[in-house]
Amino acid sequence: MTTYVITIPGTFLRELTDDARSVLVQRLRPADPRQTSLGRAEELDVLTVHDNGTFSVRLEVEAVDSRSAEEVARSAAATALREAGYSEDEAPTGPAAVTGIDAQA
């Protein structure tokens, strides 16, 4: 198994409230990329939200290959967004991308 850092871009089409952000970060926290040497070195945050409503979710995922890692990360992000009260239509996401591989994990 290899540890990947996966980035998933998206856009909040409904305002992200403080409460929803708290729930979202809490649900994503187990996959926080700061647990990897790459995440610490790059100071990666699990969630970055910009003023225009765009966001990036960065997750640490263990998988046998990058395709599997992307699938696991997309599923985790979708679940966290739903639990924070956002449907796919209210917070659409773009394609997942491998933004790091931590071979020393």
Secondary structure, 3 states (H helix, E strand, C coil): CEEEEEEEEEECCCCCCHHHHHHHHHHHHHHCHHHCHHHHHHCCCCEEECCCCEEEEEEEEEECCHHHHHHHHHHHHHHHHHHCCCCCCCCCECCCEEEEEECCC
